[in-house]
Amino acid sequence: ALPARMTSTRRSFPPALAVLLLAAASAFFLLGSRPLWEPDEGRFTNVALQMLESGEFISLYRHPESLHFTKPPVTYWAIAASVATLGWNEWAVRLPGALAHLGIVALLLRIGRHFAPRRPWLPALVYASLPVPLLGAGVVTTDTPLTFATTLAFACYSIARFEGRPGFVLGMWAAFGLAFLTKGPPALVLLAGLALVHHRDGDGLRFWHPAGLLLFALVGLAWYAVVVARHEGLLGYFLGYEVYARIATDTHQRHPQWWGGFYVYGLTLGLGTLPWWPWALAAWRRAGLGWRQAAPETRQLLLPLALGLAVFLLARSRLPLYLLPLFPLLALLLGRALQEARFGPPRVLAVAAVLGLALGLRLATTHLEVIAGWLPEKQAARVPLHKNTADWARALEALAPFRIEEVVFVNDMARLGLHLYLRAPVEKVDFDGDLASKPISDAPFDDVLGNELRETPEPAGRIFVMREASVPRFEAEARAAGWAPQRLGMVRDRVVYALARAGDSGG
């Protein structure tokens, strides 16, 4: 007879493989079919492309004249590496997020036996079928890479604690360093939760290991030290705008009201964990389990979850994907509650329906123009077609009588994703911007129009995009600088101009 451990491994392998295949198929479904959406996907992609074109991988730039340190570099590095390998396309841009999603599922499979020993593959299946992680994996943001890094840290701690392998604590600290290098302070929320767990259920494991702290500093803090030394005022920007303003003020205007967190995160958790949470809640009630009866594995999930949710509720900058690092813990908790539950055809169909709905939303976003055409005029006007950067690129190329080498947005939001499609830099200029007081990062403009008009003797290949209200002043400043503005046409509700020498245009 085979040893019990080998028999268990053999029996659990097919479900684990099925979960991995399901996660891969879902994560890569239509990954490269949807165009970039502004503003977030365009911004992340543009910074990564600036890296490739400039060869500068430490300081982050939105445009050669504007630094952009709103997020640390890991996601930009991953996108740049993917584009350099696979080419300038949406597939390459989104691949890092899909791989991070798949990595999270694999990590849950690795530690599932500690939290759901009767069905060790179930937490990974729960996570792979939840709509929020799946939809997040197809969007270019830092949230899925951050979640991979924090889940890696949690997995390392779990292996160190429950398998008696203390060396994995070093892996935990390195993973938290990677998380901090991915999104900064949000990475510390789970670290604080695990520290509480360790203090509450201390089991002799050395948590605050000096070598681990050194690894965290080398991986997570070295880049910050370099860029702060390079750029005067950057430390104040990090602490003021990216930390204090997000936590304590409404500067970022992301549901800052007192009830904003309950609204955003209530919907995110209530809808984003369907159909699993009602079943898990019913199972937990039947078991009659409370905090005092909870096993160490359960407390290791509940404490970080409670702390994390409290922190995200209190912070005044709130978006649904901010909660994503908590979803692997939720998946482990749901899998733990349901490891002995019966899954008949109705429950299987419910999981398939929710998964199909999430994939259907991804399909719908690739055909928004078709969907808008089916809707009544009033509802069609609400479809955000203006966020489709690929459509912008096609329309601009159709208007321009030359190869576009630079796109300049005048007193308007810059569609930074155009960089991917046109292989041309995108710049935002202002009529009256004060360059002397321009913020060190995330500035509202790159340059002023007067400088842009005087920048080169020949503006060949450059187009200017603006609202109709900006046209009179743009034309006046262009003529004053010695150029003849040539109106090329309209893209949606924006006017597109090129410049020619005044003598060549006859006017």
N, C-alpha and C positions, 0 to 999 in steps of 0.2 A: 504494500500500500504506500501511496505517496504521503510525505509529511503533510500535516494539516496546513502549514504555511504555504507550501507549494500548491496544494489543492485550492486554497482560497485565492491565490494569485491567478491560477489558471481560470477559475470561474469568473473572476472580476475583470479579466483582460478584455473579453469581447465587449462588455458594456462600456468600458473605458475607451476602447477604440471607436465604438459607435459615437460616443459623446464627442471625441476629438474630430471625427469626420463631420458630424453635424455642425460643430462650432466653426470648422474651416469653411464648409459650404455656405454657412450663413454669413460669416465675416467677409468672404470674398464675393458674395452675390452682388453683381452690378457695381463692383467697387470703383471701376474706372469709367462707368457709363454716365454718371451725373457730372455736369460741369461744376466748376468751383462756384461757391456762393460767397458773395460779399456780406459783411466785411471781414469776418474772422478767417475764413479759409484763404481769402486773397492775401491777408496780412501775413499769416504764417508762411504761406508758400513764397511770397515775395522776399521775406527776410532770408529764407533758405537759398533762394536763387541769387540774392545779393552775395551770399557767401561764395557760391560757386564762381560767380563772375569776377569777384574782387580777390578771391583767395584769402580773405580775412575771416577766420573762423572763431575768433575770440570776442572782439567787439562786434556788436550786432547793429545792423543798419537797415532802415526802411528804404533809404535812398542814400547815395553817396554823401549828401549834405545833411542827413538826419539820422541820429542814433535812435535805436528802438530796443529798449531794455524792459519792455512790459513783462516778458517771461524769460527765464534762463535758457540756455542754449540746447539742451538735449533734444527737444523735438525738432528744432531747426537743423541740428546735425544729422538726425535720422532722415529727415526729408531730403536734405542735400545729398546724403550718401545714396539714397534710393533713386533720386533723379539722375545723379551722375552715373548710376549703374544701368537704369532701365529707360532713361530718356525723359524728355519734358512732356509729361502727360499726367492725367488725373490718377491713373493707376499707380504710378510711382509715388505721387504725392500722398496718397492715402494708404499705401502699403504699410508704413510703420505702425499706424493705428490698428490695422487688421492683425498684424503679427503680434502686437502687444495684447490684443484681445485673446488671441489664441494662446499666448503665453500664460495669461491669467487662468484660463480653463485648465491648462496643463498643470499649473501649480495647485489648483484646487483638487485635481485628481491625485496629486502626490500626497497631499495632507488630508484628504477626505477621510481616510481610515481612522484618524484621530477624533474626528467630530461626528462622523456617521458610520461607525464600524460595520453595521449590518448592510449598508449600501454605500460603500466608499465613493462610488462614482456619482451619487445623487447630487451633492452640492455643485459639482461641475456642470451637470445637466441643468440644474436650476439656473446657474449663472448664464449658460449658453443660450437659454431660452427666454431670459428676461429682456423685455423690449428696450429699456434704457441703456444697458451696456451694449446691446447689439446696434442700436441706432448711433450711440456715441462712437463706436468703432469705425463708422463710415464717415465721420466728420473730422476735418483737420483741426485738432485742438491739442492741448497738452494733457487733457483729462485722462484719456485711456493710457498713454505712456506713464503718467503719474500713478494710475491705479495698478499697472503692472509692477512698478517699483515698490509701492507700499505692500502689495500682495506678496512679492518676493521677500520683503522684510518680515512680514507676518509668518510666512511659511518657514523661513529660517529659524525664527524664534520657536515656532511649534515643534520643529524637528529637534532643536536643542533641548527643549523642555520635556517633550513626551517620548523621545527616543534616546535620551541620555547622551546626546552628542553636543557638548558645550561649545565645540569649535564653530558651530553654526551661528553662535551669537556674533562672531566677527562678520559673517555674511549678512546678518541682520543690519549691523551698523553700516556696512558698505552699501546695502540696498537703500537704507534711509538717506545716505549721502547722495545716491543716484536720484532718489525722489526729490530731495532738496534742490538738486541741480536741474530738475525738470520743471518744478513749479514753485519752489521756494517754501515759505512758511506753512502752506497747507499740508506739506509732507510731515510736519511735526505733530499733527493732530493724532494720527495713529500711534506715533512714537509715545506721546503722552499717555494714550490709552493703555499701551502695553506696559509702560512703567507703573501705572496704577495696578494693573493685574499682577505684576511681579511683586509689588509692595504688599498687595492683599494676600497673595497665595505664594509667598516666597518659598521656594523649594530647594534652595542651595545653589541654584544656577547663578553665575556671576553676570549680572545684567550690564552694569556700568564698567565694562572691561576697558582698561586703558588703551589696549591695541585697537579695540573697536572704536573708541572715541577718536583715535588718530586716523583710522580709516574713514570715518565720517568726515573729519576735517579735510583730509586729502581729496576725497571724492566730491564732497558737497560744498566746501567752502573755498577751495583754491581758486576757482574761476572768479568768484566774487572778489577775492582779494586782488587779483590781477586787474580786473576792469575798474575797480574803485581806485586803484593806484594810477591807472591810465587816464581816467576822466574825472576831473575835479567837479565836485557837486553830485556825483552819482550816488554816493552813500545816502545823502539827504533825500534824493529821489526815491531810492529803494525803501527807506524807512518811512518817509512821509507819504508819498503818493501810492506806493504799492502795498504798504502794510497798514499804516494808521488810517489812511483815507478809505481803504476797503473795509476795515473793521468798524470804524467809529463815525464815518461821515457818509453823506449821500452823493459824494463827488462823482462816483461812477454811474449813478442813476440806474441801478439794477435792483429794483424792488426794495428800496430802502425803508419803506413804511414799517411801522411796528408789526403789522400783520403780514408783511411781505414774505417772511420766511415760512409762515404757516401755509400761506397760499402756494408758493412755489414748491416747497419741499413736501407739503401734504399731497399735492397732485403727483409729484415725482415718485413718492413712495407708494401712494395708493394705487396709481395706475401702472407704475413701472415695475411692480413686483407681482402683478397678476400673471397667472391665476393661482400662484402658490401661497400667498399669505393667508387667505381665508382657510385653506386646508390646514396649514401649519398652526394657525391660531386655535382651530377646533381640536386638533390633535393635542396641543399643549394643555388646553383646558381639561380634556378628558384624562390626561396623565396627572393632573393636579400638581404640577411642578411650580415651585416658587423659588425666590432668590436663595432662601436658606437651604433648600434641597438641591440647588443647582450644582452640577458637577464642575470641576475646575475648567473643563473644556467649554462649558456653557458660559461661565463667568468671563473666560478669555474672549468670548465674542460679545457679550452684553456690555461690558465696561467700555471698550473702545467705541462701540456703536453709540452708547448713550453720551459719552463725552464728545464724540465727533458731531453728532446731531445738535447738541447744545451749542457747540462752537459755531457751527454753520448757521444756526438760527440767530445767534447774537450778532454775528458779522452782518453789516448792512449792505454788502454787495452779494447778491444772491442770484444764481442761475441753476437750472436743473442739473447740469453735468457736474457742478461742484460736489454733489453727493456721490459721484461715481466711485471714489475710493472706499466707500462704505458698502458697496454692493457685494463684493466678494465675501465680506463678513456676514451680510444678510443671507447670501446663498448658503454659506456653511450653517447658519442658524436654521434656515428653512429646511435644508437637507437633514439636519440633525433631528428636527421635530417630526419629519415625515419618513424617517428611515424604516419604520415598521408599518407604514400605511399601505393600504391596498390601492393599486393603480389599475382600475378597470378601464374599459373603452371610453366612458364619458370623460374621465380625467385626462386620458391620453389625447382625446380630441380637443379638450379645452387648451392644453399646452400647445398642440399643433395650431389651433386657431389663433392664439396670441402671437406665436412665432410667425405665422403666415401674415398676420396684420402688420407686424413690424417690417417684414420683408416687402409687404405690399406698399407701405409708406416709402420705403427706399425706391421701389419701382415707380411710384407716383412722382417722386421728385425728379426723376429723369425725363418725365413727359409732362411738365407743368403747362407748356403751351397748348398741348392737346387737351388737357383737362380744362384749362381756362376757356377753350373754344366750345366746350360742352355746356359751360355754365351760363346762367343769365348775366346780362351785362353788369349789373351791380355787384354780383358775387365774383365775376371774373376780374373786376377791377381790384379786388383784394388779393388776388394771387400775386405773390412777390416776384414777378418775372424780371423786374429790374435788377434783381440780385444775381441773375445768370450771367457770369462773366464771359462765357464762351459766346453768347449772343452779342454782347458788346464788342468782342473782338472781331467777329464776322462782319458786323455792321460798320465798324470803323475801317476795316480793310476794304470793304466795298466802296466807301466814300473816298478814301485817299488815293490820289493818282500816282503815288509813289510808295516805296516800302517804308512802313512806319518804323522809325528808329527811336522815338521817344513820344510818350503821351503826357501832356501837361494839363492837369485839371486846375481851372482858374476859379478861386473862391467856391469850391465844390468838393464833395467827398471824392477822394481818389479811389478808383477801382483797381486795387493793387494786384488783383489776380490776373490782370491783362499781361503782366510780365511773363506769365507762363505761356500764354497763347501767342503773343506777338514777339516774344523774345526781345522785348524793348523795355527800358526802365520807365517807371511811372512816377511822376512828380506832381506835387500839389503846391501851387503858388497862391499868394494872397496879394490883394491890392495894397493894403496898408500895414502889413505885418511888421512888427518891430523885431528885427534880427538881434538886437542887443539883449532883449529880454526873452528870446526864444528858449523854451524849456530844453533841458539836456536830453530828454527822451520823450517820445510820444507827443511831439510838438504838433500843433494844429496846422502847420504848413512847413514846407521845405525851404522855400525861398520867396522873395517878393517878385511881382511881375516885372518891375523895372529892371531888376538884375537879370531875369530870364531873357528879356528882350535884348539885353546888351551882352549876353554871355558868350556868344560866338558870332563870327562874321557871317556865317551861313547857317540858317536854321533848317537845313535840308533834312527831310524825314521827320520833322517834328510837327505834331498836331496839337491843337489847344481845344479843350472841351469845357463848356460852361453853360450856365443857365441863360435864358434869353435876357434876363434883367442885367446881366454882366456885360452884354455885348457892346453897348455904347462906350463904356469906359475902356474896355479892352481895345476896341478899334482906335479910340483916341490915343491911348498910350502906345499902341503899335505904330501908328503913323508918326507920332512925335519921336519915336526911336528910329525912324527911317524905313519902316516896313509897310508893305501894302497888305492888309489883312484880306484873305480870300475865304469866303464862306463856302464850305464844302457841302453842308447839308445838316440833317438832324439825325440823332440817334436817340430814340424814345423822345424825351422832352428836353434834350440837351443839344446845344448848337456846337458844331465842329468847325474849326478854322485851321487854315494853314497860313504861312507867311511867305511873301515873295519880296524881292527888291522893289522898292517903289518905282524905279525907272522901268523895270521889266513889266510891271502890271498896267502901266498907263494911268495909274491913279494913286 
